[in-house]
Amino acid sequence: MLTRAELRTVLRARGLRLTKRFGQNILVNRGIRDRLVEAMALQPDDLVVEIGAGTGALTEALAARAAHVVAFEIDRGLEALLHEQLAETSNVEVRDEDFLDADLHELAGRAGGTRLVIAGNLPYSITTPAITRVLESGVAFRAAYFTIQREVAHRLLAGPGTRECGAISCLIEYHTEARRLVKVPPSAFEPVPKVESALLGLVRRERAPVAPRDPALMFAVIRAAFGARRKALKNALRRLEWGLLSDDDVSTAMRACGLAPGARAEQLALQQFADLSDALLCQAAGRGSP
């Protein structure tokens, strides 16, 4: 693991710069690195997929605890450096491609069963896309651990029914048991960011906490509701591109669930979204809609 001074020297010698484009902040604190890996509780037979491996600061520690690590690094300059830093680490495979384009099912197949663990220090710009992709992929991962901005972690952990909740919060609640595990100070990174970070741990649920008749419809309702969260739920659901529902259908479904006409997305718990999507299905069935 490179220290801050060593990292600066290596980057300068190679003519490389850490860019805002990729949201690059490299971990340079060994103590914090060890705390992060310890919190992940990796098993000897895990296959770990690392997003944004950078210079391998976290990669080498992951490889010491897991069976195999597939490290994604989109920056070609850092990817060459990463190969050098991990030259003596035989159980690491470096991929110079965007994780968002990766075949997660292929990686899960290699892991076998539920031994797939996903980890990474996520730039702000891909935090929601990366987590959404993992959760919506249908891949049976065991757990996912992401170092993200602390305030973002707070929003993602906001339970349904709270003001901070959003569509991604509902997705996390449905698929995983989530916890904030480790606080990470700005000084742990190079360059030093202006915000604190935190390790978010997502352990995949064996069974979802709610059982809507059509989970895809439930999340369509959730996305429509939070996509216009300043509007009353009845008006927000006009954005729902599904079926042949009229305003009266939506109003009837909301009344059937005991929801007031002026209810807003952040006021609903996950079970209420499930009930509402089921009620909308009933209204659609009455109109002959699929």
FENHUKA-V561469 format. One record per run of one state. SS is the DSSP state (@ for helix, = for strand, . for the rest). FROM is the first residue (numbers start at 1). LEN is the number of residues. If there is no record, write none. Layout:
ss=SS from=FROM len=LEN
ss=SS from=FROM len=LEN
This chain:
ss=. from=1 len=3
ss=@ from=4 len=11
ss=. from=15 len=11
ss== from=26 len=2
ss=. from=28 len=2
ss=@ from=30 len=11
ss=. from=41 len=6
ss== from=47 len=5
ss=. from=52 len=7
ss=@ from=59 len=5
ss=. from=64 len=4
ss== from=68 len=5
ss=. from=73 len=3
ss=@ from=76 len=10
ss=. from=86 len=6
ss== from=92 len=4
ss=. from=96 len=3
ss=@ from=99 len=3
ss=. from=102 len=2
ss=@ from=104 len=8
ss=. from=112 len=4
ss== from=116 len=6
ss=. from=122 len=2
ss=@ from=124 len=13
ss=. from=137 len=6
ss== from=143 len=7
ss=@ from=150 len=7
ss=. from=157 len=10
ss=@ from=167 len=9
ss== from=176 len=9
ss=. from=185 len=1
ss=@ from=186 len=3
ss== from=189 len=2
ss=. from=191 len=6
ss== from=197 len=8
ss=. from=205 len=10
ss=@ from=215 len=13
ss=. from=228 len=5
ss=@ from=233 len=7
ss=. from=240 len=7
ss=@ from=247 len=10
ss=. from=257 len=8
ss=@ from=265 len=3
ss=. from=268 len=2
ss=@ from=270 len=17
ss=. from=287 len=4
